[in-house]
Amino acid sequence: MSTQSFDYIVVGAGSAGCVLANRLTASGKHAVLLIEAGGADSNFWIPIPLGMPRLLGDPALAWLYRTVATESLASRSLVLTQGKMLGGSSSLNGMIYVRGQKDDYDGWAAGGCPGWAWEDVLPCYKRIESIEGGSDAYHGRSGELRLSWIRQIHPTSESFMQAAQQAGIRFNHDTNSGDQEGIGYIQGTIHRGRRQSTSNTFLAAARSRSNLTVMTGALVRRVLFEDRRAVGIELAGATVRARREVILSAGAVGSPQILQHSGVGEAAHLRSLGIDVVMDLPQVGRNLQDHLFGHLKYGIAKPTGSMNRKFNNIPVMGIELLRWALFGTGALNTTSAQILGFIKSGADQPKPDIQLAMRPFSFHIAPSGEVAVDASPGITVSAINVQPFSRGEVRITSADPNTRASVRPNYLSDHRDVETLTNGIAKLREIMRQSSIAPLVTEELEPGLAATSPQDIEAYLRRAGSTVYHPVGTCRMGSDDDAVLDPRLRVRGIDGLRVIDASVMPRIISGNTNAPSIMIGEKGAELVLADAP
């Protein structure tokens, strides 16, 4: 491999990288190398939609980044799981397909990212997806990513849907139309009972092309430069050349880590580690944003009112596995949450800033990052602050590329985030008091009704809040001098180097970030090909 060269090298075969590999090889004109640090997406549980809890804590399949413990999160360190295999996080996530709000993208464009407004990205979304139902104005019918509406859901989920409407939240037929406000059914990356990752959709469509080379189990040490032009990458014991561009798609932790090890970042910090500086870009790794869960857990009177028994009873799980294997149906054929809503935290809030999620099962997260379903019947309802103000940083601490970077999200360091989540918890409690769902519940188990004051809820959020695994923003694009990338996703001051993944977001999207990451891959490929000589 040390003597080979390619037109494009894509580092990271995740949500965006697999799309890039597909689009850049489609014409047959360009030789592309796709490099993945993890392995194949061949684990038994990956295609099973609700096999997801068995994947999140597996170090063979995921980067289990330990966040820096901060006082704002009661001195806790969380496990920030990200996919480490073909398909990246799309191969282990909850399969919830959320685009975000029209205003999110229009805000990007107004803030210095022309070409990224809602009307600019909507065609990309339509190209990548294939789904039945919904308006043709908003949805694609022939893309590689096959989606489904999740409508065959647990009766307790339907009860929550009705209760939310009783509590004054309107029904929204399509939260992916750009108008999120309301509660509705989920669109999921599931087709005929099987997970639809970017590996088994976009990458699978390109694997037979002779101009695509896929390398797994290969950790990129750094980008190679001649003057200020990227000319290749260094692996352990080998280098590979890029005739046109190197594209980093290693995610919001991986991409800034590679840049810093390559000499692109805050000059004083890099020199302190003995790394030669190629380009002084102090914002590399900064602007880290993530969504945080505030959970309420309820006991359920009847075992059938919760899915907990199905997860914990081996014979019952065996039956469900058989139903899935034979027919692609049953309890395992669903997204991680079954109902989503988007509401405003207050009357003066201009757009929804809280996402509500409901699961007909209850769970806890082990310190190792593994997800375990509770033994007794229960459900979990959650509030998520989708527009957090807290900002963090990804920063390398060693010149050794094998040493993972320090990840400091600074969750809840901005008190406005606490206030938003507190309002979300109050709304969830109002929903759970409604007649459609209250008779099903025995008690509020966490935090419990003794937690009534804003101070009680704040203390609970700091000691129990959990990540939604949505890190973004660490290589943000923009037109200002501090931006890491320009709006065409080119690293400032460097030729032949782009970043195309969730790290480019100036501000986090309102909702789950996998769909926007796939769209960024599509939009990024369009920009790369438009700039090709």
GUBASE-983426 format. One record per residue (C-alpha): x, y, z; residue in three letters. Coordinates in steps of 0.25 Angstrom, whole numbers, plus 5000, padded with zeros to 4 digits. Layout:
XYZALA ...
//
This chain:
500050005000MET 501250095002SER 501450114987THR 500050134983GLN 499350264981SER 497850294979PHE 497050424974ASP 496350434987TYR 496650375001ILE 495450375010VAL 495750345025VAL 494650285032GLY 493550195027ALA 492450245035GLY 491150315033SER 491750425023ALA 492950345019GLY 492150225012CYS 491350335005VAL 492550395000LEU 493150264995ALA 491950234987ASN 491750374981ARG 493250394977LEU 493350264970THR 492050264963ALA 492550324950SER 493750224949GLY 494750344947LYS 495350344961HIS 496150244969ALA 495650254983VAL 496250194996LEU 495250175008LEU 496050155021ILE 495350105034GLU 496050085047ALA 494949985051GLY 494549855045GLY 493449795037ALA 491949815041ASP 491749665043SER 491349655057ASN 490049575059PHE 489249685066TRP 489549795056ILE 488449765046PRO 487449745057ILE 486749885060PRO 486649865075LEU 487949795076GLY 488549925078MET 488649915094PRO 489649795091ARG 490549885082LEU 490750015090LEU 491749965100GLY 492549875091ASP 493949925090PRO 494149835077ALA 493049915070LEU 493050055077ALA 494050165081TRP 493650175096LEU 494150315098TYR 494250355113ARG 493850505115THR 494650585125VAL 493850595138ALA 493350735141THR 492750795153GLU 491550835144SER 491150695143LEU 491450655158ALA 492850615155SER 492450495146ARG 493050445134SER 492150385123LEU 492450285112VAL 492250365098LEU 492050245089THR 492350255074GLN 492350145064GLY 493650075060LYS 493349995048MET 492750005034LEU 491550095035GLY 492150165047GLY 491050205057SER 489950175047SER 490250025049SER 489950035064LEU 489050155067ASN 487550155070GLY 487250175055MET 486350305058ILE 486350385045TYR 486250535049VAL 486650645039ARG 486450765049GLY 485750895047GLN 485750985035LYS 486251095044ASP 487451015047ASP 487951015033TYR 487551155030ASP 488251195043GLY 489551125037TRP 489451205024ALA 489151335031ALA 490351315040GLY 491351305029GLY 491051175022CYS 490451205008PRO 489951085001GLY 489451015014TRP 488051075016ALA 486850985017TRP 486551005002GLU 487950964999ASP 488050835007VAL 486650785004LEU 487050734990PRO 488150654997CYS 487250595007TYR 486250554996LYS 487350494988ARG 487950404999ILE 486550345003GLU 485550244999SER 484250245007ILE 482750215004GLU 481750325010GLY 481950465013GLY 481950585003SER 482750574990ASP 483150714993ALA 483950675005TYR 484350525002HIS 485150444993GLY 484650314986ARG 485950254980SER 487150284989GLY 488050174995GLU 487550195009LEU 486250115011ARG 485450175022LEU 484150135029SER 483050205037TRP 483050135050ILE 481550125053ARG 481349975058GLN 481750015072ILE 481449975086HIS 480150005092PRO 480750085104THR 481450175093SER 480150205087GLU 479550235100SER 480750335102PHE 480450395088MET 478950415092GLN 479350475106ALA 480350575099ALA 479150625091GLN 478350635103GLN 479450725109ALA 479250815098GLY 480350765088ILE 479850765074ARG 479950645065PHE 481050665054ASN 480850575042HIS 482350595038ASP 483350655047THR 484350645036ASN 483650745027SER 484450855033GLY 483350885043ASP 483650805055GLN 482750855065GLU 481750755071GLY 481750605073ILE 481750495063GLY 482250365058TYR 483650335055ILE 484350315042GLN 485450205044GLY 486650155036THR 485950015036ILE 485449945023HIS 484749805024ARG 485149785038GLY 486649815036ARG 487549925040ARG 487950015029GLN 489350065031SER 490150145021THR 491050025020SER 489949925015ASN 489350035006THR 490250135000PHE 491550055002LEU 490949924998ALA 490449994985ALA 491950034982ALA 492749914986ARG 492749844973SER 493349964966ARG 494849944962SER 495150084966ASN 494850074980LEU 495850014990THR 495349985005VAL 496349975016MET 495849935030THR 496649915043GLY 497550035039ALA 497750155048LEU 498150285041VAL 499350345049ARG 499350475042ARG 499150555029VAL 500450575020LEU 500750705015PHE 501650775004GLU 501750915008ASP 500250945011ARG 499650845002ARG 499150705007ALA 499750594999VAL 499450475006GLY 499250405020ILE 500250325029GLU 499750185034LEU 500550095044ALA 501750055035GLY 501250115022ALA 500850235014THR 499750255003VAL 499750374994ARG 498550454989ALA 498650524976ARG 497450614978ARG 496950624992GLU 496950555006VAL 495650565013ILE 495450545028LEU 494150475031SER 494550415045ALA 493450495053GLY 493450605063ALA 494550535072VAL 495350465061GLY 495450575051SER 496050685060PRO 496950585066GLN 497550545053ILE 497650695049LEU 498450725062GLN 499350605061HIS 499650655046SER 500050795051GLY 498750865049VAL 498150935061GLY 498551035072GLU 500051055070ALA 500551075084ALA 499850945089HIS 500350865077LEU 501750915080ARG 501650875094SER 501450735090LEU 502650735080GLY 501750735068ILE 502250825056ASP 501150925053VAL 500650935038VAL 499551025040MET 499151105053ASP 497651085054LEU 497251105069PRO 495851065067GLN 496150915063VAL 495450835073GLY 494650945080ARG 493150975079ASN 492850835083LEU 491350815085GLN 490550695089ASP 489050665093HIS 488750625108LEU 487650535112PHE 486850565125GLY 486050435128HIS 484850405136LEU 484650265139LYS 483250205142TYR 482750075148GLY 481650005140ILE 480549925146ALA 480449805136LYS 481649735130PRO 481049745117THR 481049895118GLY 482549895116SER 483549825108MET 484449795119ASN 484049645121ARG 484349625106LYS 485749675107PHE 486049595120ASN 485349465118ASN 486149375110ILE 485049285104PRO 484249405100VAL 485449475094MET 485649345086GLY 484249355081ILE 484449495077GLU 485749465070LEU 485049355062LEU 483949455058ARG 484949555053TRP 485849455046ALA 484649385038LEU 483749505036PHE 484549635040GLY 483449665050THR 483149665065GLY 483649745077ALA 485149755071LEU 484649825059ASN 484649965064THR 485450095067THR 486050115080SER 484950215084ALA 483550195078GLN 483050335079ILE 483650475077LEU 483150615080GLY 483750755079PHE 483250865088ILE 483651005092LYS 484151025106SER 483451145108GLY 482451245102ALA 483551345098ASP 484351235091GLN 484351255076PRO 484451105072LYS 484450975078PRO 485650945087ASP 485250825094ILE 485150685088GLN 484250585096LEU 484550435094ALA 483750315099MET 484250165100ARG 483250055105PRO 484349995113PHE 485250045125SER 486750035125PHE 488050085132HIS 489450105127ILE 490650035133ALA 491950115136PRO 492550035125SER 491550095115GLY 490649965113GLU 489149985113VAL 488349885122ALA 486849875122VAL 486249875136ASP 485649745142ALA 484349805147SER 483249865136PRO 483550005133GLY 483650115123ILE 484550235120THR 484150375116VAL 485250475113SER 485450625110ALA 486650665101ILE 487150805100ASN 487350815085VAL 487950945084GLN 488950945096PRO 489851065099PHE 490950985106SER 492150975098ARG 493350875100GLY 494650835093GLU 495350715087VAL 496850725090ARG 498050635088ILE 498950615100THR 500050535094SER 500850535081ALA 500550385080ASP 499350365070PRO 498950235078ASN 498650325090THR 497150365089ARG 496850515091ALA 496250575103SER 494850605101VAL 494250715110ARG 492750735106PRO 492450835118ASN 491050785119TYR 490150875127LEU 491250975129SER 490251085123ASP 489151095133HIS 488151125121ARG 488250975118ASP 487850945132VAL 486651035131GLU 486250975117THR 486350825122LEU 485550865135THR 484450915127ASN 484450785118GLY 484350705131ILE 483150785135ALA 482450765122LYS 482750615123LEU 482150605136ARG 480850675131GLU 480750575120ILE 480850465130MET 479750515138ARG 478750505126GLN 477650405126SER 478150335114SER 479450285122ILE 479250315137ALA 478450185140PRO 479650095134LEU 480650155143VAL 480950105157THR 481950215161GLU 483050315156GLU 484350235160LEU 485350335156GLU 485550445160PRO 484250415169GLY 483150515172LEU 483950565184ALA 484850645174ALA 483950765172THR 484650895173SER 485550945162PRO 486750915171GLN 486350775172ASP 486250755157ILE 487550825155GLU 488250735164ALA 487650615158TYR 488050655144LEU 489450685148ARG 489550545155ARG 488750465145ALA 488750535131GLY 489250445120SER 489850475106THR 489050445094VAL 490350415087TYR 490250535077HIS 491550605077PRO 491750715066VAL 492350845063GLY 493850825065THR 494350865051CYS 493250965049ARG 493051035035MET 492851175033GLY 493251305026SER 493951375038ASP 495451365041ASP 495251275053ASP 494551165045ALA 495351035043VAL 494651015029LEU 494051095018ASP 492651075014PRO 493150975003ARG 493750895015LEU 495250925011ARG 496150935023VAL 496651085023ARG 498051115019GLY 498250975013ILE 498050914999ASP 497550774996GLY 496950755010LEU 495450755014ARG 494650705026VAL 493250645023ILE 492550595035ASP 491750645047ALA 492850725052SER 492650835041VAL 491350875048MET 491451025053PRO 490250995062ARG 489650855066ILE 488350815059ILE 487050805066SER 486950655068GLY 487750525065ASN 488950555057THR 489050435048ASN 488150485037ALA 488950615036PRO 490250545036SER 489850465024ILE 489350585017MET 490650655020ILE 491350535013GLY 490450555001GLU 490550705000LYS 492050695002GLY 492250594991ALA 491450694982GLU 492450804986LEU 493750714984VAL 493250674970LEU 492850814966ALA 494350854970ASP 494950744962ALA 495850784951PRO 
//
